[in-house]
């Protein structure tokens, strides 16, 4: 349950988790066999940096050939050039932004590895040193990104270029796309009767009275009364989180407290919470809580279904559009903010990405609900099961694209985006060719062949 309090995934660092750890280690822990394998002006690249990046690719299961390390070293050298350019241009990254991203990243690492103590043991360094190295790496990453953006912000692809590219593309290079769908959803959750909310609230208020009168400790009560399995066994401890990560209702209630203060029962999408603020810094806070989950009755579940049928009727009758209904009624914030777009992450490795979801990548429940719909039609209410908060949803088929070979009429946007990416890469490569003469770039004899890539 605690994990479901996250408002969004903690994705703050472009490099994967273990590579991020490795980069910090490469700068922090001297390796007996380490050595400088390349220099870019006054900047050096260590053998350990290259090896850790290579290991990460192996962990990700990527197919590697003999040239993989050369390409990796080439990328490391490019980053040094970009970094020098950013420094020369006096690019500034707000320190508050770096601090916040550092907090988010450290939180992600600690959650992944198990505890702050395990993270310290992994690095063989105190947390303040881990934080120091991480902040430097994050700052360098954003400086490099700023150079990339400045070099490509004026890059455009015209319709004529898209048409010309497609005309030159050999028949055997034209991607075959399976039947795909653009699906949107409108989600509602059963409403819990006020008398049952009040009953759960009274349980938490009694707990608060015991805490304020010293009759029991928070940890003791959490183990007995809290229904958050993830934190109850830990005495209700949630841990440290940066601002903006946990559910906004929970966070607002926690931050309204003084350290050591205990809230009244607070209603969030996950139930009723009794919160204690244990600590707070400029960028993060530490809490523990007791949670009473509010499970709907069969009658409440049925009522939510009936209400969703009424919403569907309004849409079908033309009294409302699906987009308007999403804004007005949908209770799933993540998809609502995207116009109800059903989230997905599968692209099957294709070079031409798309908002569309291929039929084989759709959840079976979604597929069987929409495969017979025509574009613009809305499904009947579908039950959306979840171990934490189940509800009902309408599915709207905005677009269906039948299986086809790539063509301009249906795939213009995908081809355009692909060409734009290619042109940006070419712009960066061209800039490197003109700028590299300003740097003295040298390689260890074992890596001299990398110079041929420039």
N, C-alpha and C positions, 0 to 999 in steps of 0.2 A: 504493500500500500504506500509506503513512504516513497518508493521510486515513482509512483503515479502522481505524486505531488508536483513533480517537475513540470513546469509550464512548457518547456521545450527541451530538446536534447542539448546537452552541453557539448557543443561542437565549436570550439574556439581556436583550434590550432590546425592549420592545413595539413601538417604531417600527421600520420597515424600515431596512436598512443605509444607504441614501443619505440618507434623511430624518434619520437620526441624525447623519451627517456634516454635513448642512446645518445642523442645529440648533447644533452646536458652532461652525460657521463663523459663524452669525448672531450669536453672542455674542462672537466672537473677532476678526473681521476687519471693520474699519469700512468701510462702503460709502458712496461719494460721494453717492449719491442716497437714502440711507436716511433715514427719519423716523419719529417716533412717530405711530402711527395710533389707539392706544387707551391709556387709563390705567385702572387698577383700584387705587384708593387711591394708594399710592406706587409701585406696580409699573407698568412700561410694556411695551407690545407694539410691536415694530418692523415696519415695512413688509417688511423682509427676511425676518422670521420667517414672515409670511403667504405671501409669494411662494414660499419654499422648500417649505412644506407643500403649496401648490397644485401646484408642479412635480412633487412626489413622486406625487400622485394621477394626474397626466398620465402619468408614467413607468409606473405600474402599469396603465395602459390603462383607467382608470375613466371612465365616461361623465359628463361635467361639463356643468352648465347654468349660467346666469347667476348663480344664487344660491349656487354652490359656495363662492366666496370669503367670502361673508357667513356661511355656516355654519361655515367654518373659523375665521373670526375669533371667532365666538360660542364655539366650543370653546376657543380660546386664552384668552378672557376667563374662561370657567368654570374653567379650570385655575388661573388666578390666584386666584380666589375659594377654591377648594379648598385651595390652598397656604396662603393666609392663615389658613384655618380650622385646618389642621394645625399651623401655627406657634402659633396662639392656644391650641390644646389641648396644646401642648408634646409633640407626638408625636415619639418618638425612633426613628431607624433605626440599628441597630448599624453602626458604622464598618467593622467587619470584613466585614460583608455587602456594603457598598458597594464596598469595596476589591476583594473577590472578583469582584463583578459587573463592575467596571471592568476587571479583568484579562481576564475572559472576553470582554467586548465588544471591547477593544483587540485581543485575539488574533484574533477574528473579522474585524475590519476589516483587520488586517495580512494575514491569509490571503487575503481577498477582493481587496485592492488590490495585493498582490504582495510588499511588504516594508515594514519600518518607515521606510526612507528615502523611499519613495514616499508613505507616509502623511504624513510631515513636509512633503514638498513640496506635497501636496494642501492642507494647512492653512496653509502658510507660517508654521509655528510649531514650536518645539521640543516634543519628546514630553512634557515635564513640564507644559507649558501645555495641550496637548491633553488630558492626563490630568486636570488640574485642572478644566477645563470639563466634561469628561465626568462626573466624580464629582458635580459640582453638579447636572447634569441628571438623573443617576440618583437622587440623593437627592430631588430635587423630584418625580420620577415616583413614587417609593414613598410620599412624603408624600401626594400626591394619591390614590393607590390606597388608602391607609389611611382617608382620609375617605370614599371611595366605599364601602368595606367597612363602616365603622361606620354609615353611613346606610341600608344595605340588609340588614344581617345578620339582622334580625327579620322580613324580608319572606317571606310564605308564600302559596301558592296552594292552595285547597281543592278537593276533587273536585267540589263543587257549582259552583265557579267555572269549572272546566274544562268541565263539562257545559253550563253556561249559555252560555259563549263559543261552543262548537261549535254549539249550537242557533241562535245568532244569525248564524253565519257563512253568507253567501250561497253558494248552490250553486257559482257560478262562481269562488269564492275557495277552494274546498276542493281542496287539492293532489292531483294524481294521482301515485301512487308506482309505479315499475316494480318488477318482481320483485327482491327483495333478500334478502341472506343474511348471517347472522352466522356467521363461520367462525373456527375456532381451529386452531392448528398445534402439532405436536410435532416438533422438529428434532433430528436426531443427525448427527454428523460421523464420517467414517471415522477409525479409530484407526491411527496410524503405528506400525509395528513398532519395538520398542525398539532393535534393532540399527541401524536406519537413523537413528533419533534420535541414537544414540551416534556414528555416523559424522559427522553434521553438527556434533555437539557438539565432536568432536575438531578439526575444522577451525577452529572459533572459539577453542578453547583454544590452538591453535598460533598464531593471530593475537594472542591475549593475551600469549603468551610473547614474541613479536616486539616487541610494544609495550613490555612491561616491561624488555626488554633493550636497547631503543633501536634495534633493527634496522630498524624501519619506523614511519611515522607512522599514526595512526588514519585520516586522510583518504586516504592512499595505499591502505591495506588495504581500506577501505570501498568504494572505487571498483572494486577487483578482486573482492572476495568477497561484498559485500552484494547481496542480491536484492530489496531495496526500491528500486525504480526511482526513486521520488520523492526519496529522500535520498542514494542512493549517489553520484550525480553531484555532490552538494554535500559530499562527504567524510563522509557519514553524518549530517550535521547535521539534527536534528529541529526545533530552535528552542525558544523559550520557550513554556511552557504553564502555565496555572493548575492548582492541585491539583484532582483529581477529573475531569479531562477525558480524559486518555489511558487506555488499557487499565489496569485496576487492578493486574494482575500486573507490567506494565512499570513503572508508577509506583512501586510498592512497592520494586522492585529498585533503581530509580534513586535514590530518596530514602534508601535504606539506605547509600548511598555518601557518602564525603567528596568535596568538590569536587576534581576531577582523578582520582578513583578510577575503576576499571574493574571491572565485575561479572564473575562467572563467567557462562557461557551460561544464559540464562533462557528457560524455555518459556512462551509465551503462545498464545492461539488463532491467532496469525498465523505462528508458527514459533519458531525459537530466536534470541535476541538477545544480542549483546555490547554492553553499554551503558557509556558514559562520561558522568559528571555534570560538566558544564562550568560550571554556576553555579546559585545558589539564593538566593531572597529569602524574605520572610515568606509570600508568597502564590503564588509560581510557581517554576519550575525550568527549566533549559536542559540538553538532552542531545544526544548523537549516538549512533548505534548501527550495528551490522552485523546484518543479518537473513539467516538461512538458512531459506527456505520449505520446509516439509515436505509434499511432494505425495504423496497416497496412491497405492498401486498398484491395479491392477484387482481384485486379490484382496481388498485392504483395503476397497475400495468395495463389493464384493459382500458381505463380511462384515457391514458396517454395514446393508446392506439386509436381510439375513437377521435380524439382531438386531431391526430395526424390525418385521419381520413377526411376531416372537415377542411384542413389546410389543402389537401390534394384536390378536393372538390372545387375550392376557390380557384386553384390554378387551372384546372381543366375547364372551368366555366369562363375563364378569361378575366376574372376579377382581380387576379394578381399574377405576376410572372414568377417563375421559379426563383430567379435571382432576387427579386424583392422579398419573397417569402423566406429565403435563406437569411437575409439581413434581419428580418422581423422576428423569426421564430427559432432558427437553428441555435442549439445550445452547445455545439461542438466548436469551440473557439478557433481551433487550428484550421479546420476546413472552412468555417464561416468567413474568416479573414481572407480566404482565397476564392471567395464567391461560391463556396461549397465544393470546390474541386476535390475529387477523391484522391488522396495522397498515394503516390506510388514511387518506387525507386528502381524498377527494372527497365533496362534499356538493351539487354542482351548483348552488350559490348558493341552495338552498332555505332558507326562513326557519325550517323545522322540522328541526333537525339530528337525526342518528341514529347509533347504533353500527353499524347495518346497512350493508352495501355493495351498491349497486345492481348488477345483473348487468352493465351496460355498463362499470362501473368496476372490475370484477374482472379480474385478470390472466387472459388466456385459458387458461393452463395450470391455474390454480386452478378456473376455471369448468368446464372439461371434466372435471375430477377430481371435482367435487361436485354438478353439476347433476342427476344421476340419484339422488343419495343422498336418503334420508328423514331427517327430523330425528332426531338422536341417532346417526346412522351415521358410520362412519369409513372414509376412503378407503384404498386400498392405498398402499404407499410411493411417494412421488413424488420424483423427482430435483430438487434445488434447486441449479441452476447458479450459480456466482459466479466472477468473475475472481480472487478472493482465497481463498475458502473454501467449496467446494461441499459439499453434504450431502444427506441424505434427510429427508423429512418426511411425517407423517400429517396429513391434513386432516379436521377434525371439523365436521360441519354441526350447529351447535347450534340454529339457528333459520332457517326459510325463510318469507318473507312474500310471497305472490303479489301480482302487480300489482293495485292497488286504488285507489279513491278514498278520501281521508282519512275515517276513522271513529273513533269513540271506543274501540271494542273493540281495534283494532290499533295505534292511534296516540296513546293516552292520554299516554304518557310524553313524546312529542315536543311535544304541545300544552301539557302542563304546563310543560315547560322554556321554551317560547316565552312563555307568559303570565308566568312568573316573571321572565324578562328584562324584559318590558314593565313589570311592576309596579315593578321596581327602578329603571328609568328614570323612571317617574312619581314615585317617592319622592324621587329626586334633584332632579327638576324642581320639585317642591313645596317642597323645602328651599331651593332657589335663590331662589324667589319670596319667601320670608320673610327670607332672609339678605342679599339684594342691597341692601336699604335701608341696611345698615351700611357699604356701600362707595360711594365717589364714583366712578362709572363714567362715563367720557367718551370720545367718539369724534371722530376727525378728521371735518370736514364731508363728506368723500367716503364715509364709512362710517356716517353717522348712522342709516341704515336698519336696521343690526344691532340697535339698541336695541329694535326691535319684536319681536325673537325672545325677549326676556326677559319 
